[in-house]
Amino acid sequence: MQPYTGKVPGASLLVLKDGKPLLRKAYGYADLEHGVAATPATNYRLASMSKQFTAAAILLLAEDGKLKLGDSVRRWLPSLPASDQGITIHHLLSHASGLIDYEDLMPPGTTRQLNDGDVLRMLSAETRSYFAPGTGYRYSNSGYVLLGLIVERASGQRLPEFLRQRIFKPLHMDHTLLREADGPQPAHRAYGYSQQDGRWVRTDQDLTSATRGDGGIYSSIDDLARWDAALYDGRLLKDSSRALAFAAQNQVTGEEDVDAYGYGWRIHGDVRWHSGESIGFRNVIVRWPKQHLTVILLSNRNDPEPYRTAMAIARPYLAP
């Protein structure tokens, strides 16, 4: 963890074994400009680590009978073109939709942040796809933005409120929230930085930082410990729903340390993990469920990638 120490953008690190913290420590700074040190309570933008919560929201609604994983995406978002009729919620969850990346559909010269409505409008005007639904794998932020909108349509609640009421509040993740510019802001917030010409520059937001289902949640290692605990039993999701989330729903090729994708989780042998990367943030959660071991590393900087660091930290705790 040496690169995170000193007057630099920092990190919060948690190692959990059998539900107990073996290491719970913070390094560096959450806010360089104001001299605010990182702590275990610091809230980082999770970026794509948010996808596991979006997937859990969909699974909760499936348990409620509000939707089915086999539903066509157009049942819930009818403005999408007829060419998307074959895309199901399952395809969105497992990155099997073939949808065009919304990042590649942004008009040249865009200067304001995209919201979910913008993404839906762009995809509704797009009939191209990368492949037929269910015939391939391509990691898709577009798909998870649509899933967040489906949560709203099926539940009748706004996405931040649904997540708060159905996931964060029951698990006592009291400082975790889905951030919106005009909504409640995260307490103990870390701001993102990137290294440019040898110095750290604040790069907290970009044009794609306001979309929600694909990456808008802020949380801390302390709150994520509660989330990790809930993944072992039925306190939030039924056994059958958790089995779906952690099962190989789509085979993955061309990605290192990934064999398959579940619902919001990457799968590599017995490991279930996910990273989260956006401008100024690099995060990872790596779980070995059979050994009851989890490493969570959240950082407010663009480098280094934390996956290798998390794996090195875990090595001494893994049974041979």
Phi and psi restraints in degrees (value plus and minus 20) as a CYANA .aco file:
   2 GLN   PHI     -73.5   -33.5
   2 GLN   PSI     -60.0   -20.0
   3 PRO   PHI     -79.9   -39.9
   3 PRO   PSI     -39.8     0.2
   4 TYR   PHI    -112.0   -72.0
   4 TYR   PSI     -22.3    17.7
   5 THR   PHI    -111.9   -71.9
   5 THR   PSI     134.4   174.4
   6 GLY   PHI      75.9   115.9
   6 GLY   PSI    -183.3  -143.3
   7 LYS   PHI    -104.9   -64.9
   7 LYS   PSI      46.4    86.4
   8 VAL   PHI    -160.4  -120.4
   8 VAL   PSI     142.0   182.0
   9 PRO   PHI     -76.1   -36.1
   9 PRO   PSI     119.2   159.2
  10 GLY   PHI    -130.2   -90.2
  10 GLY   PSI    -173.0  -133.0
  11 ALA   PHI    -182.0  -142.0
  11 ALA   PSI     136.9   176.9
  12 SER   PHI    -142.7  -102.7
  12 SER   PSI     114.6   154.6
  13 LEU   PHI    -147.4  -107.4
  13 LEU   PSI     114.5   154.5
  14 LEU   PHI    -155.1  -115.1
  14 LEU   PSI     109.5   149.5
  15 VAL   PHI    -137.1   -97.1
  15 VAL   PSI      99.4   139.4
  16 LEU   PHI    -132.6   -92.6
  16 LEU   PSI     109.7   149.7
  17 LYS   PHI    -151.1  -111.1
  17 LYS   PSI     103.6   143.6
  18 ASP   PHI      33.7    73.7
  18 ASP   PSI      18.5    58.5
  19 GLY   PHI      60.2   100.2
  19 GLY   PSI     -19.4    20.6
  20 LYS   PHI    -134.8   -94.8
  20 LYS   PSI     121.6   161.6
  21 PRO   PHI     -95.8   -55.8
  21 PRO   PSI      96.0   136.0
  22 LEU   PHI    -102.4   -62.4
  22 LEU   PSI     -50.0   -10.0
  23 LEU   PHI    -167.4  -127.4
  23 LEU   PSI     107.4   147.4
  24 ARG   PHI    -161.7  -121.7
  24 ARG   PSI      80.4   120.4
  25 LYS   PHI    -170.5  -130.5
  25 LYS   PSI     131.3   171.3
  26 ALA   PHI    -142.2  -102.2
  26 ALA   PSI     135.8   175.8
  27 TYR   PHI    -157.9  -117.9
  27 TYR   PSI     128.5   168.5
  28 GLY   PHI      46.6    86.6
  28 GLY   PSI    -170.0  -130.0
  29 TYR   PHI    -144.4  -104.4
  29 TYR   PSI     121.1   161.1
  30 ALA   PHI    -105.1   -65.1
  30 ALA   PSI     -46.4    -6.4
  31 ASP   PHI    -166.5  -126.5
  31 ASP   PSI      80.9   120.9
  32 LEU   PHI     -86.4   -46.4
  32 LEU   PSI     -61.6   -21.6
  33 GLU   PHI     -83.0   -43.0
  33 GLU   PSI     -53.2   -13.2
  34 HIS   PHI    -128.2   -88.2
  34 HIS   PSI     -11.8    28.2
  35 GLY   PHI      44.1    84.1
  35 GLY   PSI      16.3    56.3
  36 VAL   PHI    -115.8   -75.8
  36 VAL   PSI      96.3   136.3
  37 ALA   PHI     -93.2   -53.2
  37 ALA   PSI     129.7   169.7
  38 ALA   PHI     -91.8   -51.8
  38 ALA   PSI     127.4   167.4
  39 THR   PHI    -157.2  -117.2
  39 THR   PSI     152.5   192.5
  40 PRO   PHI     -82.6   -42.6
  40 PRO   PSI     -38.3     1.7
  41 ALA   PHI    -111.8   -71.8
  41 ALA   PSI     -22.6    17.4
  42 THR   PHI     -82.8   -42.8
  42 THR   PSI     115.8   155.8
  43 ASN   PHI    -122.1   -82.1
  43 ASN   PSI     102.8   142.8
  44 TYR   PHI    -128.1   -88.1
  44 TYR   PSI     132.3   172.3
  45 ARG   PHI     -91.2   -51.2
  45 ARG   PSI      96.8   136.8
  46 LEU   PHI     -92.3   -52.3
  46 LEU   PSI     -38.6     1.4
  47 ALA   PHI      32.9    72.9
  47 ALA   PSI    -151.1  -111.1
  48 SER   PHI     -91.1   -51.1
  48 SER   PSI     -28.4    11.6
  49 MET   PHI     -82.6   -42.6
  49 MET   PSI     -37.7     2.3
  50 SER   PHI     -83.5   -43.5
  50 SER   PSI     -44.4    -4.4
  51 LYS   PHI     -80.1   -40.1
  51 LYS   PSI     -52.3   -12.3
  52 GLN   PHI     -86.0   -46.0
  52 GLN   PSI     -48.7    -8.7
  53 PHE   PHI     -97.6   -57.6
  53 PHE   PSI     -58.3   -18.3
  54 THR   PHI     -81.5   -41.5
  54 THR   PSI     -63.4   -23.4
  55 ALA   PHI     -82.8   -42.8
  55 ALA   PSI     -61.4   -21.4
  56 ALA   PHI     -83.2   -43.2
  56 ALA   PSI     -57.8   -17.8
  57 ALA   PHI     -81.4   -41.4
  57 ALA   PSI     -63.1   -23.1
  58 ILE   PHI     -82.8   -42.8
  58 ILE   PSI     -63.3   -23.3
  59 LEU   PHI     -85.2   -45.2
  59 LEU   PSI     -56.7   -16.7
  60 LEU   PHI     -82.3   -42.3
  60 LEU   PSI     -62.3   -22.3
  61 LEU   PHI     -87.7   -47.7
  61 LEU   PSI     -53.2   -13.2
  62 ALA   PHI     -86.2   -46.2
  62 ALA   PSI     -60.5   -20.5
  63 GLU   PHI     -81.9   -41.9
  63 GLU   PSI     -55.9   -15.9
  64 ASP   PHI     -93.1   -53.1
  64 ASP   PSI     -31.5     8.5
  65 GLY   PHI      58.9    98.9
  65 GLY   PSI      -5.2    34.8
  66 LYS   PHI    -101.6   -61.6
  66 LYS   PSI     -42.6    -2.6
  67 LEU   PHI    -174.3  -134.3
  67 LEU   PSI     149.0   189.0
  68 LYS   PHI    -143.4  -103.4
  68 LYS   PSI     124.7   164.7
  69 LEU   PHI     -84.7   -44.7
  69 LEU   PSI     -41.5    -1.5
  70 GLY   PHI    -107.9   -67.9
  70 GLY   PSI     -19.3    20.7
  71 ASP   PHI     -81.2   -41.2
  71 ASP   PSI     119.9   159.9
  72 SER   PHI     -85.4   -45.4
  72 SER   PSI     121.2   161.2
  73 VAL   PHI     -79.5   -39.5
  73 VAL   PSI     -48.2    -8.2
  74 ARG   PHI     -94.2   -54.2
  74 ARG   PSI     -35.8     4.2
  75 ARG   PHI     -82.4   -42.4
  75 ARG   PSI     -57.6   -17.6
  76 TRP   PHI    -118.0   -78.0
  76 TRP   PSI     -47.2    -7.2
  77 LEU   PHI    -149.5  -109.5
  77 LEU   PSI      54.3    94.3
  78 PRO   PHI     -88.2   -48.2
  78 PRO   PSI     -31.3     8.7
  79 SER   PHI     -92.9   -52.9
  79 SER   PSI     -35.6     4.4
  80 LEU   PHI     -84.1   -44.1
  80 LEU   PSI     131.0   171.0
  81 PRO   PHI     -88.1   -48.1
  81 PRO   PSI     138.6   178.6
  82 ALA   PHI     -78.1   -38.1
  82 ALA   PSI     -46.4    -6.4
  83 SER   PHI     -84.8   -44.8
  83 SER   PSI     -35.3     4.7
  84 ASP   PHI    -114.8   -74.8
  84 ASP   PSI     -13.6    26.4
  85 GLN   PHI     -77.4   -37.4
  85 GLN   PSI     -53.9   -13.9
  86 GLY   PHI     -99.2   -59.2
  86 GLY   PSI     -26.0    14.0
  87 ILE   PHI    -101.2   -61.2
  87 ILE   PSI     107.7   147.7
  88 THR   PHI    -128.1   -88.1
  88 THR   PSI     149.0   189.0
  89 ILE   PHI     -79.2   -39.2
  89 ILE   PSI     -59.7   -19.7
  90 HIS   PHI     -76.0   -36.0
  90 HIS   PSI     -63.2   -23.2
  91 HIS   PHI     -82.7   -42.7
  91 HIS   PSI     -60.1   -20.1
  92 LEU   PHI     -83.5   -43.5
  92 LEU   PSI     -65.1   -25.1
  93 LEU   PHI     -82.4   -42.4
  93 LEU   PSI     -55.1   -15.1
  94 SER   PHI    -124.0   -84.0
  94 SER   PSI      -8.5    31.5
  95 HIS   PHI      40.1    80.1
  95 HIS   PSI      19.3    59.3
  96 ALA   PHI    -132.9   -92.9
  96 ALA   PSI      -3.9    36.1
  97 SER   PHI    -100.8   -60.8
  97 SER   PSI     -51.0   -11.0
  98 GLY   PHI      58.2    98.2
  98 GLY   PSI     -13.4    26.6
  99 LEU   PHI     -81.6   -41.6
  99 LEU   PSI     125.8   165.8
 100 ILE   PHI     -88.2   -48.2
 100 ILE   PSI     120.1   160.1
 101 ASP   PHI     -84.0   -44.0
 101 ASP   PSI     107.8   147.8
 102 TYR   PHI     -84.6   -44.6
 102 TYR   PSI     -47.1    -7.1
 103 GLU   PHI     -80.2   -40.2
 103 GLU   PSI     -49.7    -9.7
 104 ASP   PHI    -106.6   -66.6
 104 ASP   PSI     -26.1    13.9
 105 LEU   PHI    -121.8   -81.8
 105 LEU   PSI     -23.5    16.5
 106 MET   PHI     -83.4   -43.4
 106 MET   PSI     110.8   150.8
 107 PRO   PHI     -82.4   -42.4
 107 PRO   PSI     121.9   161.9
 108 PRO   PHI     -76.4   -36.4
 108 PRO   PSI     119.6   159.6
 109 GLY   PHI      65.3   105.3
 109 GLY   PSI     -13.7    26.3
 110 THR   PHI     -79.0   -39.0
 110 THR   PSI     111.5   151.5
 111 THR   PHI    -141.4  -101.4
 111 THR   PSI     -35.7     4.3
 112 ARG   PHI    -126.6   -86.6
 112 ARG   PSI     134.5   174.5
 113 GLN   PHI     -83.1   -43.1
 113 GLN   PSI     120.1   160.1
 114 LEU   PHI     -96.1   -56.1
 114 LEU   PSI     123.8   163.8
 115 ASN   PHI    -134.0   -94.0
 115 ASN   PSI     158.3   198.3
 116 ASP   PHI     -83.0   -43.0
 116 ASP   PSI     -55.3   -15.3
 117 GLY   PHI     -82.6   -42.6
 117 GLY   PSI     -58.0   -18.0
 118 ASP   PHI     -82.6   -42.6
 118 ASP   PSI     -63.2   -23.2
 119 VAL   PHI     -82.6   -42.6
 119 VAL   PSI     -64.9   -24.9
 120 LEU   PHI     -81.8   -41.8
 120 LEU   PSI     -61.5   -21.5
 121 ARG   PHI     -83.5   -43.5
 121 ARG   PSI     -61.8   -21.8
 122 MET   PHI     -85.8   -45.8
 122 MET   PSI     -63.0   -23.0
 123 LEU   PHI     -90.9   -50.9
 123 LEU   PSI     -48.9    -8.9
 124 SER   PHI     -89.8   -49.8
 124 SER   PSI     -41.1    -1.1
 125 ALA   PHI    -118.2   -78.2
 125 ALA   PSI     -13.3    26.7
 126 GLU   PHI    -136.9   -96.9
 126 GLU   PSI     100.9   140.9
 127 THR   PHI    -125.3   -85.3
 127 THR   PSI     -27.6    12.4
 128 ARG   PHI     -94.0   -54.0
 128 ARG   PSI     138.6   178.6
 129 SER   PHI    -169.1  -129.1
 129 SER   PSI     144.1   184.1
 130 TYR   PHI     -99.8   -59.8
 130 TYR   PSI     -52.3   -12.3
 131 PHE   PHI    -184.4  -144.4
 131 PHE   PSI     145.9   185.9
 132 ALA   PHI     -87.7   -47.7
 132 ALA   PSI     123.7   163.7
 133 PRO   PHI     -73.4   -33.4
 133 PRO   PSI     113.3   153.3
 134 GLY   PHI      63.3   103.3
 134 GLY   PSI     -17.6    22.4
 135 THR   PHI    -127.7   -87.7
 135 THR   PSI     -17.4    22.6
 136 GLY   PHI    -182.8  -142.8
 136 GLY   PSI    -194.8  -154.8
 137 TYR   PHI    -151.9  -111.9
 137 TYR   PSI     110.6   150.6
 138 ARG   PHI    -172.6  -132.6
 138 ARG   PSI      99.1   139.1
 139 TYR   PHI     -75.2   -35.2
 139 TYR   PSI     110.8   150.8
 140 SER   PHI    -156.2  -116.2
 140 SER   PSI      85.8   125.8
 141 ASN   PHI     -86.1   -46.1
 141 ASN   PSI     -53.6   -13.6
 142 SER   PHI     -74.3   -34.3
 142 SER   PSI     -66.2   -26.2
 143 GLY   PHI     -81.0   -41.0
 143 GLY   PSI     -59.8   -19.8
 144 TYR   PHI     -98.6   -58.6
 144 TYR   PSI     -46.8    -6.8
 145 VAL   PHI     -82.9   -42.9
 145 VAL   PSI     -64.4   -24.4
 146 LEU   PHI     -83.3   -43.3
 146 LEU   PSI     -57.8   -17.8
 147 LEU   PHI     -81.0   -41.0
 147 LEU   PSI     -60.7   -20.7
 148 GLY   PHI     -80.7   -40.7
 148 GLY   PSI     -59.4   -19.4
 149 LEU   PHI     -87.8   -47.8
 149 LEU   PSI     -56.3   -16.3
 150 ILE   PHI     -85.9   -45.9
 150 ILE   PSI     -58.5   -18.5
 151 VAL   PHI     -75.8   -35.8
 151 VAL   PSI     -63.5   -23.5
 152 GLU   PHI     -85.5   -45.5
 152 GLU   PSI     -63.6   -23.6
 153 ARG   PHI     -86.4   -46.4
 153 ARG   PSI     -61.9   -21.9
 154 ALA   PHI     -96.7   -56.7
 154 ALA   PSI     -51.0   -11.0
 155 SER   PHI    -113.6   -73.6
 155 SER   PSI     -43.5    -3.5
 156 GLY   PHI      55.8    95.8
 156 GLY   PSI      -8.9    31.1
 157 GLN   PHI    -139.6   -99.6
 157 GLN   PSI     134.4   174.4
 158 ARG   PHI     -88.9   -48.9
 158 ARG   PSI     128.8   168.8
 159 LEU   PHI     -77.3   -37.3
 159 LEU   PSI     -66.3   -26.3
 160 PRO   PHI     -79.2   -39.2
 160 PRO   PSI     -57.0   -17.0
 161 GLU   PHI     -92.9   -52.9
 161 GLU   PSI     -59.9   -19.9
 162 PHE   PHI     -80.9   -40.9
 162 PHE   PSI     -66.8   -26.8
 163 LEU   PHI     -81.3   -41.3
 163 LEU   PSI     -59.9   -19.9
 164 ARG   PHI     -85.4   -45.4
 164 ARG   PSI     -67.5   -27.5
 165 GLN   PHI     -94.0   -54.0
 165 GLN   PSI     -56.8   -16.8
 166 ARG   PHI    -118.3   -78.3
 166 ARG   PSI     -40.3    -0.3
 167 ILE   PHI    -143.1  -103.1
 167 ILE   PSI     -79.3   -39.3
 168 PHE   PHI     -87.3   -47.3
 168 PHE   PSI     -67.1   -27.1
 169 LYS   PHI     -86.3   -46.3
 169 LYS   PSI     -68.2   -28.2
 170 PRO   PHI     -78.9   -38.9
 170 PRO   PSI     -51.9   -11.9
 171 LEU   PHI    -112.0   -72.0
 171 LEU   PSI     -16.9    23.1
 172 HIS   PHI      38.3    78.3
 172 HIS   PSI      16.6    56.6
 173 MET   PHI    -106.2   -66.2
 173 MET   PSI      50.8    90.8
 174 ASP   PHI     -90.9   -50.9
 174 ASP   PSI     -36.8     3.2
 175 HIS   PHI    -134.5   -94.5
 175 HIS   PSI      -8.7    31.3
 176 THR   PHI    -114.6   -74.6
 176 THR   PSI     117.7   157.7
 177 LEU   PHI    -175.5  -135.5
 177 LEU   PSI     138.4   178.4
 178 LEU   PHI    -109.9   -69.9
 178 LEU   PSI      92.3   132.3
 179 ARG   PHI     -99.3   -59.3
 179 ARG   PSI     113.4   153.4
 180 GLU   PHI    -145.9  -105.9
 180 GLU   PSI     128.4   168.4
 181 ALA   PHI     -78.2   -38.2
 181 ALA   PSI     -55.6   -15.6
 182 ASP   PHI    -121.9   -81.9
 182 ASP   PSI      -4.8    35.2
 183 GLY   PHI    -134.2   -94.2
 183 GLY   PSI    -190.9  -150.9
 184 PRO   PHI     -77.1   -37.1
 184 PRO   PSI     124.0   164.0
 185 GLN   PHI    -126.5   -86.5
 185 GLN   PSI     130.0   170.0
 186 PRO   PHI     -85.7   -45.7
 186 PRO   PSI     116.4   156.4
 187 ALA   PHI     -95.7   -55.7
 187 ALA   PSI     137.0   177.0
 188 HIS   PHI      29.4    69.4
 188 HIS   PSI      27.6    67.6
 189 ARG   PHI     -99.2   -59.2
 189 ARG   PSI     113.3   153.3
 190 ALA   PHI    -107.2   -67.2
 190 ALA   PSI     120.0   160.0
 191 TYR   PHI    -125.6   -85.6
 191 TYR   PSI     123.1   163.1
 192 GLY   PHI    -103.5   -63.5
 192 GLY   PSI     128.4   168.4
 193 TYR   PHI    -157.1  -117.1
 193 TYR   PSI     132.8   172.8
 194 SER   PHI    -150.3  -110.3
 194 SER   PSI     125.1   165.1
 195 GLN   PHI    -105.1   -65.1
 195 GLN   PSI     103.3   143.3
 196 GLN   PHI    -153.2  -113.2
 196 GLN   PSI     100.7   140.7
 197 ASP   PHI      33.1    73.1
 197 ASP   PSI      21.8    61.8
 198 GLY   PHI      62.0   102.0
 198 GLY   PSI     -15.3    24.7
 199 ARG   PHI    -153.5  -113.5
 199 ARG   PSI     137.3   177.3
 200 TRP   PHI    -108.3   -68.3
 200 TRP   PSI     105.9   145.9
 201 VAL   PHI    -138.8   -98.8
 201 VAL   PSI     115.9   155.9
 202 ARG   PHI     -86.8   -46.8
 202 ARG   PSI     103.3   143.3
 203 THR   PHI    -156.1  -116.1
 203 THR   PSI      47.8    87.8
 204 ASP   PHI    -102.2   -62.2
 204 ASP   PSI     -49.9    -9.9
 205 GLN   PHI    -157.8  -117.8
 205 GLN   PSI     130.8   170.8
 206 ASP   PHI    -157.6  -117.6
 206 ASP   PSI    -188.0  -148.0
 207 LEU   PHI     -86.5   -46.5
 207 LEU   PSI     -40.6    -0.6
 208 THR   PHI    -128.6   -88.6
 208 THR   PSI      -4.2    35.8
 209 SER   PHI    -105.5   -65.5
 209 SER   PSI     -23.8    16.2
 210 ALA   PHI    -122.4   -82.4
 210 ALA   PSI     -26.0    14.0
 211 THR   PHI     -91.5   -51.5
 211 THR   PSI     140.8   180.8
 212 ARG   PHI    -136.3   -96.3
 212 ARG   PSI     -80.0   -40.0
 213 GLY   PHI     -83.4   -43.4
 213 GLY   PSI     -41.3    -1.3
 214 ASP   PHI    -113.6   -73.6
 214 ASP   PSI     -30.7     9.3
 215 GLY   PHI     156.7   196.7
 215 GLY   PSI       4.0    44.0
 216 GLY   PHI    -117.8   -77.8
 216 GLY   PSI     -14.8    25.2
 217 ILE   PHI    -106.7   -66.7
 217 ILE   PSI     121.8   161.8
 218 TYR   PHI    -130.4   -90.4
 218 TYR   PSI     115.9   155.9
 219 SER   PHI    -176.4  -136.4
 219 SER   PSI     152.9   192.9
 220 SER   PHI    -140.6  -100.6
 220 SER   PSI     147.1   187.1
 221 ILE   PHI     -85.1   -45.1
 221 ILE   PSI     -52.4   -12.4
 222 ASP   PHI     -85.2   -45.2
 222 ASP   PSI     -64.6   -24.6
 223 ASP   PHI     -88.7   -48.7
 223 ASP   PSI     -56.9   -16.9
 224 LEU   PHI     -89.3   -49.3
 224 LEU   PSI     -42.4    -2.4
 225 ALA   PHI     -82.8   -42.8
 225 ALA   PSI     -57.0   -17.0
 226 ARG   PHI     -89.3   -49.3
 226 ARG   PSI     -58.9   -18.9
 227 TRP   PHI     -82.4   -42.4
 227 TRP   PSI     -66.3   -26.3
 228 ASP   PHI     -78.5   -38.5
 228 ASP   PSI     -63.3   -23.3
 229 ALA   PHI     -81.0   -41.0
 229 ALA   PSI     -58.6   -18.6
 230 ALA   PHI     -89.9   -49.9
 230 ALA   PSI     -36.2     3.8
 231 LEU   PHI    -100.5   -60.5
 231 LEU   PSI     -25.5    14.5
 232 TYR   PHI    -117.7   -77.7
 232 TYR   PSI     -33.6     6.4
 233 ASP   PHI    -165.0  -125.0
 233 ASP   PSI    -192.9  -152.9
 234 GLY   PHI    -114.0   -74.0
 234 GLY   PSI       1.5    41.5
 235 ARG   PHI     -88.3   -48.3
 235 ARG   PSI     -43.1    -3.1
 236 LEU   PHI    -139.7   -99.7
 236 LEU   PSI     -78.0   -38.0
 237 LEU   PHI    -130.3   -90.3
 237 LEU   PSI     126.3   166.3
 238 LYS   PHI     -83.2   -43.2
 238 LYS   PSI     138.8   178.8
 239 ASP   PHI     -75.0   -35.0
 239 ASP   PSI     -61.1   -21.1
 240 SER   PHI     -85.0   -45.0
 240 SER   PSI     -57.1   -17.1
 241 SER   PHI     -89.8   -49.8
 241 SER   PSI     -61.8   -21.8
 242 ARG   PHI     -85.9   -45.9
 242 ARG   PSI     -56.0   -16.0
 243 ALA   PHI     -81.7   -41.7
 243 ALA   PSI     -60.3   -20.3
 244 LEU   PHI     -84.0   -44.0
 244 LEU   PSI     -63.3   -23.3
 245 ALA   PHI     -81.4   -41.4
 245 ALA   PSI     -57.8   -17.8
 246 PHE   PHI    -117.1   -77.1
 246 PHE   PSI     -19.5    20.5
 247 ALA   PHI    -107.3   -67.3
 247 ALA   PSI     136.5   176.5
 248 ALA   PHI     -94.4   -54.4
 248 ALA   PSI      78.9   118.9
 249 GLN   PHI    -109.3   -69.3
 249 GLN   PSI     -40.7    -0.7
 250 ASN   PHI    -175.0  -135.0
 250 ASN   PSI     110.5   150.5
 251 GLN   PHI     -94.5   -54.5
 251 GLN   PSI     122.6   162.6
 252 VAL   PHI    -135.7   -95.7
 252 VAL   PSI     112.7   152.7
 253 THR   PHI    -145.3  -105.3
 253 THR   PSI     128.7   168.7
 254 GLY   PHI      65.1   105.1
 254 GLY   PSI     -15.6    24.4
 255 GLU   PHI    -137.9   -97.9
 255 GLU   PSI     111.6   151.6
 256 GLU   PHI     -90.7   -50.7
 256 GLU   PSI     119.7   159.7
 257 ASP   PHI      41.7    81.7
 257 ASP   PSI       7.4    47.4
 258 VAL   PHI    -156.4  -116.4
 258 VAL   PSI     102.6   142.6
 259 ASP   PHI    -117.2   -77.2
 259 ASP   PSI     -56.5   -16.5
 260 ALA   PHI    -175.2  -135.2
 260 ALA   PSI     150.2   190.2
 261 TYR   PHI    -144.8  -104.8
 261 TYR   PSI     116.6   156.6
 262 GLY   PHI    -115.1   -75.1
 262 GLY   PSI    -149.5  -109.5
 263 TYR   PHI    -133.1   -93.1
 263 TYR   PSI      73.4   113.4
 264 GLY   PHI      64.3   104.3
 264 GLY   PSI     -10.8    29.2
 265 TRP   PHI    -157.3  -117.3
 265 TRP   PSI     118.0   158.0
 266 ARG   PHI    -106.0   -66.0
 266 ARG   PSI     127.0   167.0
 267 ILE   PHI    -143.9  -103.9
 267 ILE   PSI     109.8   149.8
 268 HIS   PHI    -163.4  -123.4
 268 HIS   PSI      77.3   117.3
 269 GLY   PHI      41.4    81.4
 269 GLY   PSI    -145.8  -105.8
 270 ASP   PHI    -106.8   -66.8
 270 ASP   PSI     -19.8    20.2
 271 VAL   PHI    -112.0   -72.0
 271 VAL   PSI     117.7   157.7
 272 ARG   PHI    -140.4  -100.4
 272 ARG   PSI     103.2   143.2
 273 TRP   PHI    -170.7  -130.7
 273 TRP   PSI     146.3   186.3
 274 HIS   PHI    -178.5  -138.5
 274 HIS   PSI     122.7   162.7
 275 SER   PHI    -122.3   -82.3
 275 SER   PSI     148.9   188.9
 276 GLY   PHI    -164.7  -124.7
 276 GLY   PSI      96.2   136.2
 277 GLU   PHI    -151.2  -111.2
 277 GLU   PSI     103.6   143.6
 278 SER   PHI    -166.0  -126.0
 278 SER   PSI     154.7   194.7
 279 ILE   PHI     -75.7   -35.7
 279 ILE   PSI      97.0   137.0
 280 GLY   PHI      67.0   107.0
 280 GLY   PSI     -17.1    22.9
 281 PHE   PHI    -159.0  -119.0
 281 PHE   PSI     120.2   160.2
 282 ARG   PHI    -160.9  -120.9
 282 ARG   PSI      97.9   137.9
 283 ASN   PHI    -155.6  -115.6
 283 ASN   PSI     139.6   179.6
 284 VAL   PHI    -177.0  -137.0
 284 VAL   PSI     125.4   165.4
 285 ILE   PHI    -144.1  -104.1
 285 ILE   PSI     107.4   147.4
 286 VAL   PHI    -146.4  -106.4
 286 VAL   PSI     104.4   144.4
 287 ARG   PHI    -142.3  -102.3
 287 ARG   PSI     116.2   156.2
 288 TRP   PHI    -134.3   -94.3
 288 TRP   PSI      63.1   103.1
 289 PRO   PHI     -78.0   -38.0
 289 PRO   PSI     -57.8   -17.8
 290 LYS   PHI     -85.8   -45.8
 290 LYS   PSI     -47.3    -7.3
 291 GLN   PHI    -123.1   -83.1
 291 GLN   PSI     -15.1    24.9
 292 HIS   PHI      31.5    71.5
 292 HIS   PSI      25.8    65.8
 293 LEU   PHI    -143.8  -103.8
 293 LEU   PSI     114.8   154.8
 294 THR   PHI    -159.8  -119.8
 294 THR   PSI     117.5   157.5
 295 VAL   PHI    -141.0  -101.0
 295 VAL   PSI     106.8   146.8
 296 ILE   PHI    -141.8  -101.8
 296 ILE   PSI     104.7   144.7
 297 LEU   PHI    -150.7  -110.7
 297 LEU   PSI      95.1   135.1
 298 LEU   PHI    -133.7   -93.7
 298 LEU   PSI     115.2   155.2
 299 SER   PHI    -163.0  -123.0
 299 SER   PSI     129.7   169.7
 300 ASN   PHI    -129.0   -89.0
 300 ASN   PSI      41.3    81.3
 301 ARG   PHI    -177.8  -137.8
 301 ARG   PSI     142.2   182.2
 302 ASN   PHI    -110.1   -70.1
 302 ASN   PSI     -21.7    18.3
 303 ASP   PHI    -183.1  -143.1
 303 ASP   PSI     121.5   161.5
 304 PRO   PHI    -106.2   -66.2
 304 PRO   PSI     147.7   187.7
 305 GLU   PHI     -87.3   -47.3
 305 GLU   PSI     113.1   153.1
 306 PRO   PHI    -106.8   -66.8
 306 PRO   PSI     -29.0    11.0
 307 TYR   PHI     -79.8   -39.8
 307 TYR   PSI     -69.3   -29.3
 308 ARG   PHI     -82.5   -42.5
 308 ARG   PSI     -58.6   -18.6
 309 THR   PHI     -82.5   -42.5
 309 THR   PSI     -65.3   -25.3
 310 ALA   PHI     -81.7   -41.7
 310 ALA   PSI     -60.3   -20.3
 311 MET   PHI     -85.3   -45.3
 311 MET   PSI     -59.9   -19.9
 312 ALA   PHI     -86.1   -46.1
 312 ALA   PSI     -58.9   -18.9
 313 ILE   PHI     -85.3   -45.3
 313 ILE   PSI     -56.7   -16.7
 314 ALA   PHI     -93.4   -53.4
 314 ALA   PSI     -46.5    -6.5
 315 ARG   PHI     -73.0   -33.0
 315 ARG   PSI     -65.1   -25.1
 316 PRO   PHI     -85.1   -45.1
 316 PRO   PSI     -39.9     0.1
 317 TYR   PHI    -114.6   -74.6
 317 TYR   PSI     -28.7    11.3
 318 LEU   PHI    -104.4   -64.4
 318 LEU   PSI     112.3   152.3
 319 ALA   PHI     -85.9   -45.9
 319 ALA   PSI     123.1   163.1
